[in-house]
């Protein structure tokens, strides 16, 4: 298998995966001052089963880690499940602050 290349396309608010020079998939996100919110991941059916989705998420999360300014909110079920299977990335996940409400 040829290596998957993952690039950040900030103008499109997504990370893109290319295989053999062709767009094979993408991971959409939105940003807030504190979060990278991953909303959707899609792999072209012609590239399914070739590791594109996993390489895409790994590349995106490596970028987030290097950026170091935000945490990840994984709304996309694929991204969430990938992080659960790869706990070395769990430290990037957003953690809700404990409630300070007193009854």
N, CA, C and O atoms as a Tinker XYZ file with bonds, in Angstrom:
   412  protein
     1  N      0.842000   -1.184000    0.000000    73     2
     2  CA     0.000000    0.000000    0.000000    64     1     3
     3  C      0.885000    1.244000    0.000000    63     2     4     5
     4  O      1.892000    1.301000    0.705000    81     3
     5  N      0.500000    2.228000   -0.790000    73     3     6
     6  CA     1.172000    3.517000   -0.813000    64     5     7
     7  C      0.789000    4.293000    0.435000    63     6     8     9
     8  O     -0.317000    4.145000    0.955000    81     7
     9  N      1.711000    5.123000    0.913000    73     7    10
    10  CA     1.431000    5.912000    2.106000    64     9    11
    11  C      0.341000    6.939000    1.840000    63    10    12    13
    12  O      0.260000    7.528000    0.762000    81    11
    13  N     -0.491000    7.137000    2.853000    73    11    14
    14  CA    -1.518000    8.166000    2.823000    64    13    15
    15  C     -0.864000    9.471000    3.259000    63    14    16    17
    16  O     -0.142000    9.506000    4.255000    81    15
    17  N     -1.114000   10.534000    2.518000    73    15    18
    18  CA    -0.615000   11.862000    2.862000    64    17    19
    19  C     -1.768000   12.672000    3.425000    63    18    20    21
    20  O     -2.820000   12.784000    2.795000    81    19
    21  N     -1.575000   13.239000    4.616000    73    19    22
    22  CA    -2.615000   14.043000    5.262000    64    21    23
    23  C     -2.150000   15.491000    5.302000    63    22    24    25
    24  O     -1.042000   15.790000    5.747000    81    23
    25  N     -3.016000   16.387000    4.827000    73    23    26
    26  CA    -2.706000   17.812000    4.839000    64    25    27
    27  C     -3.848000   18.589000    5.483000    63    26    28    29
    28  O     -5.006000   18.173000    5.449000    81    27
    29  N     -3.493000   19.720000    6.067000    73    27    30
    30  CA    -4.476000   20.616000    6.670000    64    29    31
    31  C     -4.934000   21.594000    5.595000    63    30    32    33
    32  O     -4.109000   22.224000    4.933000    81    31
    33  N     -6.235000   21.723000    5.423000    73    31    34
    34  CA    -6.822000   22.676000    4.474000    64    33    35
    35  C     -7.671000   23.664000    5.274000    63    34    36    37
    36  O     -8.898000   23.558000    5.279000    81    35
    37  N     -7.031000   24.628000    5.954000    73    35    38
    38  CA    -7.773000   25.515000    6.854000    64    37    39
    39  C     -8.838000   26.349000    6.155000    63    38    40    41
    40  O     -9.848000   26.690000    6.770000    81    39
    41  N     -8.636000   26.683000    4.889000    73    39    42
    42  CA    -9.642000   27.442000    4.154000    64    41    43
    43  C    -10.929000   26.646000    3.957000    63    42    44    45
    44  O    -11.992000   27.225000    3.731000    81    43
    45  N    -10.835000   25.321000    4.043000    73    43    46
    46  CA   -12.014000   24.451000    3.892000    64    45    47
    47  C    -12.441000   23.849000    5.226000    63    46    48    49
    48  O    -13.391000   23.068000    5.283000    81    47
    49  N    -11.739000   24.213000    6.300000    73    47    50
    50  CA   -12.017000   23.698000    7.655000    64    49    51
    51  C    -12.016000   22.171000    7.672000    63    50    52    53
    52  O    -12.951000   21.530000    8.152000    81    51
    53  N    -10.938000   21.615000    7.134000    73    51    54
    54  CA   -10.843000   20.162000    7.132000    64    53    55
    55  C     -9.396000   19.713000    6.948000    63    54    56    57
    56  O     -8.517000   20.484000    6.562000    81    55
    57  N     -9.195000   18.438000    7.239000    73    55    58
    58  CA    -7.945000   17.753000    6.925000    64    57    59
    59  C     -8.263000   16.828000    5.762000    63    58    60    61
    60  O     -9.336000   16.226000    5.712000    81    59
    61  N     -7.327000   16.717000    4.827000    73    59    62
    62  CA    -7.548000   15.899000    3.647000    64    61    63
    63  C     -6.521000   14.779000    3.572000    63    62    64    65
    64  O     -5.346000   14.972000    3.885000    81    63
    65  N     -6.981000   13.613000    3.154000    73    63    66
    66  CA    -6.103000   12.456000    2.952000    64    65    67
    67  C     -6.019000   12.183000    1.459000    63    66    68    69
    68  O     -7.031000   12.131000    0.759000    81    67
    69  N     -4.797000   12.010000    0.992000    73    67    70
    70  CA    -4.580000   11.678000   -0.415000    64    69    71
    71  C     -3.812000   10.369000   -0.509000    63    70    72    73
    72  O     -2.899000   10.099000    0.271000    81    71
    73  N     -4.205000    9.577000   -1.475000    73    71    74
    74  CA    -3.551000    8.302000   -1.743000    64    73    75
    75  C     -3.329000    8.232000   -3.245000    63    74    76    77
    76  O     -4.262000    8.413000   -4.027000    81    75
    77  N     -2.110000    7.971000   -3.637000    73    75    78
    78  CA    -1.764000    7.940000   -5.063000    64    77    79
    79  C     -2.149000    9.250000   -5.753000    63    78    80    81
    80  O     -2.550000    9.248000   -6.917000    81    79
    81  N     -2.025000   10.373000   -5.027000    73    79    82
    82  CA    -2.309000   11.690000   -5.585000    64    81    83
    83  C     -3.770000   12.069000   -5.658000    63    82    84    85
    84  O     -4.099000   13.179000   -6.077000    81    83
    85  N     -4.649000   11.177000   -5.261000    73    83    86
    86  CA    -6.095000   11.440000   -5.342000    64    85    87
    87  C     -6.665000   11.688000   -3.960000    63    86    88    89
    88  O     -6.237000   11.078000   -2.980000    81    87
    89  N     -7.647000   12.602000   -3.889000    73    87    90
    90  CA    -8.337000   12.845000   -2.630000    64    89    91
    91  C     -9.071000   11.571000   -2.240000    63    90    92    93
    92  O     -9.949000   11.102000   -2.964000    81    91
    93  N     -8.705000   11.018000   -1.093000    73    91    94
    94  CA    -9.280000    9.750000   -0.645000    64    93    95
    95  C    -10.255000    9.936000    0.507000    63    94    96    97
    96  O    -11.108000    9.080000    0.741000    81    95
    97  N    -10.137000   11.049000    1.232000    73    95    98
    98  CA   -11.029000   11.287000    2.357000    64    97    99
    99  C    -10.747000   12.627000    2.997000    63    98   100   101
   100  O     -9.774000   13.306000    2.668000    81    99
   101  N    -11.627000   12.994000    3.927000    73    99   102
   102  CA   -11.452000   14.252000    4.642000    64   101   103
   103  C    -12.113000   14.169000    6.010000    63   102   104   105
   104  O    -13.007000   13.355000    6.240000    81   103
   105  N    -11.654000   15.028000    6.907000    73   103   106
   106  CA   -12.232000   15.160000    8.248000    64   105   107
   107  C    -12.558000   16.633000    8.453000    63   106   108   109
   108  O    -11.660000   17.471000    8.536000    81   107
   109  N    -13.851000   16.943000    8.534000    73   107   110
   110  CA   -14.307000   18.315000    8.751000    64   109   111
   111  C    -14.180000   18.694000   10.215000    63   110   112   113
   112  O    -14.304000   17.850000   11.102000    81   111
   113  N    -13.932000   19.972000   10.458000    73   111   114
   114  CA   -13.865000   20.474000   11.831000    64   113   115
   115  C    -14.347000   21.913000   11.881000    63   114   116   117
   116  O    -14.420000   22.597000   10.860000    81   115
   117  N    -14.671000   22.353000   13.074000    73   115   118
   118  CA   -14.914000   23.757000   13.388000    64   117   119
   119  C    -13.979000   24.102000   14.526000    63   118   120   121
   120  O    -13.564000   23.225000   15.284000    81   119
   121  N    -13.644000   25.373000   14.651000    73   119   122
   122  CA   -12.766000   25.791000   15.732000    64   121   123
   123  C    -13.445000   26.837000   16.602000    63   122   124   125
   124  O    -14.209000   27.678000   16.126000    81   123
   125  N    -13.143000   26.757000   17.883000    73   123   126
   126  CA   -13.470000   27.810000   18.828000    64   125   127
   127  C    -12.133000   28.238000   19.429000    63   126   128   129
   128  O    -11.106000   27.633000   19.122000    81   127
   129  N    -12.123000   29.259000   20.274000    73   127   130
   130  CA   -10.852000   29.633000   20.895000    64   129   131
   131  C    -10.209000   28.507000   21.709000    63   130   132   133
   132  O     -8.997000   28.518000   21.924000    81   131
   133  N    -11.008000   27.537000   22.164000    73   131   134
   134  CA   -10.488000   26.460000   23.009000    64   133   135
   135  C    -10.520000   25.082000   22.369000    63   134   136   137
   136  O     -9.869000   24.165000   22.869000    81   135
   137  N    -11.262000   24.908000   21.272000    73   135   138
   138  CA   -11.530000   23.558000   20.765000    64   137   139
   139  C    -11.304000   23.403000   19.267000    63   138   140   141
   140  O    -11.497000   24.335000   18.486000    81   139
   141  N    -10.889000   22.193000   18.892000    73   139   142
   142  CA   -11.032000   21.666000   17.538000    64   141   143
   143  C    -12.246000   20.738000   17.640000    63   142   144   145
   144  O    -12.182000   19.733000   18.349000    81   143
   145  N    -13.333000   21.044000   16.962000    73   143   146
   146  CA   -14.545000   20.231000   17.012000    64   145   147
   147  C    -14.620000   19.429000   15.711000    63   146   148   149
   148  O    -14.928000   19.978000   14.653000    81   147
   149  N    -14.337000   18.125000   15.798000    73   147   150
   150  CA   -14.394000   17.263000   14.616000    64   149   151
   151  C    -15.831000   16.798000   14.429000    63   150   152   153
   152  O    -16.395000   16.121000   15.288000    81   151
   153  N    -16.422000   17.175000   13.278000    73   151   154
   154  CA   -17.845000   16.958000   13.045000    64   153   155
   155  C    -18.162000   15.824000   12.077000    63   154   156   157
   156  O    -19.233000   15.222000   12.160000    81   155
   157  N    -17.246000   15.528000   11.163000    73   155   158
   158  CA   -17.570000   14.530000   10.135000    64   157   159
   159  C    -16.285000   14.022000    9.488000    63   158   160   161
   160  O    -15.370000   14.797000    9.209000    81   159
   161  N    -16.228000   12.730000    9.255000    73   159   162
   162  CA   -15.116000   12.121000    8.528000    64   161   163
   163  C    -15.698000   11.280000    7.405000    63   162   164   165
   164  O    -16.681000   10.565000    7.596000    81   163
   165  N    -15.089000   11.371000    6.243000    73   163   166
   166  CA   -15.596000   10.627000    5.092000    64   165   167
   167  C    -14.432000   10.084000    4.271000    63   166   168   169
   168  O    -13.454000   10.787000    4.017000    81   167
   169  N    -14.550000    8.826000    3.861000    73   167   170
   170  CA   -13.561000    8.198000    2.978000    64   169   171
   171  C    -14.288000    7.773000    1.705000    63   170   172   173
   172  O    -15.348000    7.150000    1.760000    81   171
   173  N    -13.712000    8.115000    0.573000    73   171   174
   174  CA   -14.267000    7.717000   -0.713000    64   173   175
   175  C    -14.370000    6.193000   -0.736000    63   174   176   177
   176  O    -13.409000    5.511000   -0.382000    81   175
   177  N    -15.520000    5.643000   -1.147000    73   175   178
   178  CA   -15.678000    4.186000   -1.168000    64   177   179
   179  C    -14.577000    3.460000   -1.947000    63   178   180   181
   180  O    -14.263000    2.311000   -1.636000    81   179
   181  N    -13.996000    4.103000   -2.939000    73   179   182
   182  CA   -12.922000    3.468000   -3.718000    64   181   183
   183  C    -11.671000    3.224000   -2.882000    63   182   184   185
   184  O    -10.807000    2.439000   -3.274000    81   183
   185  N    -11.567000    3.899000   -1.721000    73   183   186
   186  CA   -10.378000    3.778000   -0.877000    64   185   187
   187  C    -10.658000    3.085000    0.457000    63   186   188   189
   188  O     -9.760000    2.958000    1.290000    81   187
   189  N    -11.888000    2.640000    0.663000    73   187   190
   190  CA   -12.228000    1.992000    1.931000    64   189   191
   191  C    -11.414000    0.716000    2.120000    63   190   192   193
   192  O    -11.077000    0.028000    1.157000    81   191
   193  N    -11.105000    0.413000    3.380000    73   191   194
   194  CA   -10.368000   -0.796000    3.707000    64   193   195
   195  C     -8.869000   -0.698000    3.463000    63   194   196   197
   196  O     -8.165000   -1.707000    3.501000    81   195
   197  N     -8.379000    0.512000    3.215000    73   195   198
   198  CA    -6.955000    0.694000    2.924000    64   197   199
   199  C     -6.251000    1.537000    3.988000    63   198   200   201
   200  O     -5.121000    1.982000    3.785000    81   199
   201  N     -6.921000    1.754000    5.119000    73   199   202
   202  CA    -6.298000    2.488000    6.218000    64   201   203
   203  C     -6.360000    3.996000    6.095000    63   202   204   205
   204  O     -5.692000    4.708000    6.845000    81   203
   205  N     -7.156000    4.492000    5.156000    73   203   206
   206  CA    -7.228000    5.933000    4.926000    64   205   207
   207  C     -7.842000    6.655000    6.118000    63   206   208   209
   208  O     -7.313000    7.676000    6.558000    81   207
   209  N     -8.947000    6.144000    6.645000    73   207   210
   210  CA    -9.616000    6.808000    7.764000    64   209   211
   211  C     -8.723000    6.928000    8.984000    63   210   212   213
   212  O     -8.641000    7.992000    9.598000    81   211
   213  N     -8.057000    5.844000    9.337000    73   211   214
   214  CA    -7.163000    5.873000   10.492000    64   213   215
   215  C     -5.994000    6.814000   10.287000    63   214   216   217
   216  O     -5.627000    7.559000   11.196000    81   215
   217  N     -5.403000    6.786000    9.091000    73   215   218
   218  CA    -4.285000    7.690000    8.797000    64   217   219
   219  C     -4.739000    9.139000    8.827000    63   218   220   221
   220  O     -4.001000   10.018000    9.272000    81   219
   221  N     -5.948000    9.386000    8.356000    73   219   222
   222  CA    -6.505000   10.732000    8.347000    64   221   223
   223  C     -6.669000   11.273000    9.762000    63   222   224   225
   224  O     -6.245000   12.391000   10.058000    81   223
   225  N     -7.284000   10.483000   10.634000    73   223   226
   226  CA    -7.488000   10.924000   12.018000    64   225   227
   227  C     -6.149000   11.082000   12.731000    63   226   228   229
   228  O     -5.939000   12.066000   13.440000    81   227
   229  N     -5.254000   10.136000   12.553000    73   227   230
   230  CA    -3.928000   10.246000   13.183000    64   229   231
   231  C     -3.220000   11.532000   12.731000    63   230   232   233
   232  O     -2.667000   12.260000   13.555000    81   231
   233  N     -3.238000   11.805000   11.434000    73   231   234
   234  CA    -2.594000   13.012000   10.921000    64   233   235
   235  C     -3.223000   14.283000   11.460000    63   234   236   237
   236  O     -2.522000   15.232000   11.810000    81   235
   237  N     -4.553000   14.299000   11.526000    73   235   238
   238  CA    -5.249000   15.475000   12.058000    64   237   239
   239  C     -4.910000   15.686000   13.530000    63   238   240   241
   240  O     -4.627000   16.808000   13.949000    81   239
   241  N     -4.936000   14.610000   14.313000    73   239   242
   242  CA    -4.650000   14.740000   15.746000    64   241   243
   243  C     -3.181000   15.063000   15.999000    63   242   244   245
   244  O     -2.864000   15.758000   16.964000    81   243
   245  N     -2.290000   14.575000   15.161000    73   243   246
   246  CA    -0.884000   14.971000   15.283000    64   245   247
   247  C     -0.743000   16.476000   15.054000    63   246   248   249
   248  O      0.041000   17.138000   15.733000    81   247
   249  N     -1.493000   17.009000   14.106000    73   247   250
   250  CA    -1.480000   18.454000   13.859000    64   249   251
   251  C     -2.009000   19.210000   15.082000    63   250   252   253
   252  O     -1.424000   20.209000   15.501000    81   251
   253  N     -3.106000   18.731000   15.644000    73   251   254
   254  CA    -3.676000   19.355000   16.846000    64   253   255
   255  C     -2.643000   19.359000   17.968000    63   254   256   257
   256  O     -2.460000   20.371000   18.645000    81   255
   257  N     -1.977000   18.244000   18.160000    73   255   258
   258  CA    -0.968000   18.150000   19.223000    64   257   259
   259  C      0.166000   19.157000   18.977000    63   258   260   261
   260  O      0.600000   19.848000   19.899000    81   259
   261  N      0.633000   19.233000   17.747000    73   259   262
   262  CA     1.703000   20.183000   17.420000    64   261   263
   263  C      1.253000   21.622000   17.610000    63   262   264   265
   264  O      2.028000   22.463000   18.065000    81   263
   265  N      0.000000   21.909000   17.263000    73   263   266
   266  CA    -0.549000   23.255000   17.420000    64   265   267
   267  C     -0.565000   23.650000   18.898000    63   266   268   269
   268  O     -0.176000   24.761000   19.259000    81   267
   269  N     -1.021000   22.726000   19.742000    73   267   270
   270  CA    -0.951000   22.898000   21.184000    64   269   271
   271  C     -1.836000   23.963000   21.795000    63   270   272   273
   272  O     -1.700000   24.252000   22.984000    81   271
   273  N     -2.743000   24.563000   21.025000    73   271   274
   274  CA    -3.554000   25.657000   21.560000    64   273   275
   275  C     -4.979000   25.265000   21.923000    63   274   276   277
   276  O     -5.675000   26.026000   22.595000    81   275
   277  N     -5.418000   24.096000   21.490000    73   275   278
   278  CA    -6.813000   23.708000   21.702000    64   277   279
   279  C     -6.897000   22.221000   22.038000    63   278   280   281
   280  O     -5.972000   21.452000   21.777000    81   279
   281  N     -8.030000   21.841000   22.623000    73   279   282
   282  CA    -8.319000   20.433000   22.842000    64   281   283
   283  C     -9.344000   19.976000   21.803000    63   282   284   285
   284  O     -9.856000   20.788000   21.032000    81   283
   285  N     -9.637000   18.690000   21.785000    73   283   286
   286  CA   -10.498000   18.086000   20.770000    64   285   287
   287  C    -11.855000   17.727000   21.360000    63   286   288   289
   288  O    -11.944000   17.108000   22.421000    81   287
   289  N    -12.898000   18.122000   20.660000    73   287   290
   290  CA   -14.245000   17.649000   20.941000    64   289   291
   291  C    -14.633000   16.799000   19.741000    63   290   292   293
   292  O    -14.834000   17.320000   18.644000    81   291
   293  N    -14.739000   15.495000   19.949000    73   291   294
   294  CA   -14.986000   14.552000   18.852000    64   293   295
   295  C    -16.473000   14.255000   18.755000    63   294   296   297
   296  O    -16.968000   13.315000   19.376000    81   295
   297  N    -17.180000   15.057000   17.977000    73   295   298
   298  CA   -18.593000   14.798000   17.707000    64   297   299
   299  C    -18.721000   13.673000   16.690000    63   298   300   301
   300  O    -19.648000   12.867000   16.765000    81   299
   301  N    -17.801000   13.616000   15.750000    73   299   302
   302  CA   -17.794000   12.568000   14.732000    64   301   303
   303  C    -17.573000   11.207000   15.394000    63   302   304   305
   304  O    -16.579000   11.021000   16.096000    81   303
   305  N    -18.485000   10.252000   15.181000    73   303   306
   306  CA   -18.333000    8.935000   15.810000    64   305   307
   307  C    -17.049000    8.213000   15.398000    63   306   308   309
   308  O    -16.469000    7.486000   16.205000    81   307
   309  N    -16.600000    8.399000   14.164000    73   307   310
   310  CA   -15.377000    7.730000   13.720000    64   309   311
   311  C    -14.172000    8.257000   14.484000    63   310   312   313
   312  O    -13.340000    7.474000   14.941000    81   311
   313  N    -14.067000    9.571000   14.627000    73   311   314
   314  CA   -12.945000   10.166000   15.359000    64   313   315
   315  C    -12.988000    9.721000   16.816000    63   314   316   317
   316  O    -11.962000    9.350000   17.385000    81   315
   317  N    -14.174000    9.757000   17.418000    73   315   318
   318  CA   -14.326000    9.353000   18.824000    64   317   319
   319  C    -13.890000    7.897000   19.013000    63   318   320   321
   320  O    -13.142000    7.592000   19.942000    81   319
   321  N    -14.352000    7.003000   18.142000    73   319   322
   322  CA   -14.003000    5.578000   18.255000    64   321   323
   323  C    -12.512000    5.360000   18.013000    63   322   324   325
   324  O    -11.898000    4.517000   18.667000    81   323
   325  N    -11.922000    6.111000   17.078000    73   323   326
   326  CA   -10.494000    5.961000   16.797000    64   325   327
   327  C     -9.672000    6.335000   18.026000    63   326   328   329
   328  O     -8.708000    5.648000   18.361000    81   327
   329  N    -10.047000    7.414000   18.692000    73   327   330
   330  CA    -9.325000    7.824000   19.902000    64   329   331
   331  C     -9.480000    6.773000   21.000000    63   330   332   333
   332  O     -8.526000    6.503000   21.730000    81   331
   333  N    -10.653000    6.183000   21.126000    73   331   334
   334  CA   -10.855000    5.125000   22.131000    64   333   335
   335  C     -9.940000    3.933000   21.854000    63   334   336   337
   336  O     -9.454000    3.301000   22.792000    81   335
   337  N     -9.698000    3.619000   20.578000    73   335   338
   338  CA    -8.815000    2.501000   20.209000    64   337   339
   339  C     -7.336000    2.878000   20.259000    63   338   340   341
   340  O     -6.469000    2.006000   20.217000    81   339
   341  N     -7.053000    4.155000   20.348000    73   339   342
   342  CA    -5.678000    4.667000   20.361000    64   341   343
   343  C     -5.513000    5.614000   21.546000    63   342   344   345
   344  O     -5.453000    6.830000   21.365000    81   343
   345  N     -5.438000    5.064000   22.754000    73   343   346
   346  CA    -5.458000    5.890000   23.968000    64   345   347
   347  C     -4.289000    6.856000   24.104000    63   346   348   349
   348  O     -4.324000    7.735000   24.965000    81   347
   349  N     -3.268000    6.719000   23.289000    73   347   350
   350  CA    -2.177000    7.685000   23.308000    64   349   351
   351  C     -2.610000    9.081000   22.880000    63   350   352   353
   352  O     -1.865000   10.047000   23.046000    81   351
   353  N     -3.809000    9.183000   22.333000    73   351   354
   354  CA    -4.350000   10.474000   21.911000    64   353   355
   355  C     -5.442000   10.981000   22.856000    63   354   356   357
   356  O     -5.973000   12.072000   22.647000    81   355
   357  N     -5.780000   10.221000   23.874000    73   355   358
   358  CA    -6.871000   10.596000   24.785000    64   357   359
   359  C     -6.592000   11.897000   25.523000    63   358   360   361
   360  O     -7.526000   12.593000   25.922000    81   359
   361  N     -5.320000   12.234000   25.712000    73   359   362
   362  CA    -4.993000   13.478000   26.415000    64   361   363
   363  C     -5.428000   14.720000   25.641000    63   362   364   365
   364  O     -5.490000   15.808000   26.214000    81   363
   365  N     -5.728000   14.577000   24.357000    73   363   366
   366  CA    -6.176000   15.712000   23.554000    64   365   367
   367  C     -7.657000   16.017000   23.736000    63   366   368   369
   368  O     -8.122000   17.090000   23.351000    81   367
   369  N     -8.404000   15.077000   24.322000    73   367   370
   370  CA    -9.850000   15.235000   24.426000    64   369   371
   371  C    -10.256000   16.304000   25.426000    63   370   372   373
   372  O     -9.649000   16.465000   26.485000    81   371
   373  N    -11.295000   17.020000   25.057000    73   371   374
   374  CA   -11.896000   18.016000   25.937000    64   373   375
   375  C    -12.492000   17.319000   27.150000    63   374   376   377
   376  O    -13.143000   16.282000   27.025000    81   375
   377  N    -12.270000   17.882000   28.296000    73   375   378
   378  CA   -12.854000   17.378000   29.543000    64   377   379
   379  C    -13.700000   18.489000   30.142000    63   378   380   381
   380  O    -13.207000   19.585000   30.407000    81   379
   381  N    -14.962000   18.200000   30.349000    73   379   382
   382  CA   -15.843000   19.205000   30.956000    64   381   383
   383  C    -15.352000   19.523000   32.359000    63   382   384   385
   384  O    -14.915000   18.642000   33.100000    81   383
   385  N    -15.433000   20.779000   32.699000    73   383   386
   386  CA   -15.034000   21.181000   34.049000    64   385   387
   387  C    -16.063000   20.671000   35.049000    63   386   388   389
   388  O    -17.251000   20.615000   34.733000    81   387
   389  N    -15.628000   20.302000   36.242000    73   387   390
   390  CA   -16.589000   19.873000   37.262000    64   389   391
   391  C    -17.554000   21.010000   37.595000    63   390   392   393
   392  O    -17.186000   22.184000   37.583000    81   391
   393  N    -18.760000   20.642000   37.881000    73   391   394
   394  CA   -19.773000   21.636000   38.237000    64   393   395
   395  C    -19.400000   22.338000   39.536000    63   394   396   397
   396  O    -18.873000   21.727000   40.466000    81   395
   397  N    -19.679000   23.603000   39.576000    73   395   398
   398  CA   -19.454000   24.382000   40.802000    64   397   399
   399  C    -20.776000   24.821000   41.415000    63   398   400   401
   400  O    -20.809000   25.659000   42.315000    81   399
   401  N    -21.866000   24.245000   40.916000    73   399   402
   402  CA   -23.191000   24.597000   41.421000    64   401   403
   403  C    -23.419000   23.914000   42.760000    63   402   404   405
   404  O    -23.212000   22.708000   42.899000    81   403
   405  N    -23.842000   24.689000   43.735000    73   403   406
   406  CA   -24.200000   24.149000   45.046000    64   405   407
   407  C    -25.710000   24.172000   45.181000    63   406   408   409
   408  O    -26.367000   25.145000   44.811000    81   407
   409  N    -26.252000   23.088000   45.715000    73   407   410
   410  CA   -27.706000   23.041000   45.950000    64   409   411
   411  C    -28.035000   23.599000   47.297000    63   410   412
   412  O    -29.205000   23.644000   47.677000    81   411
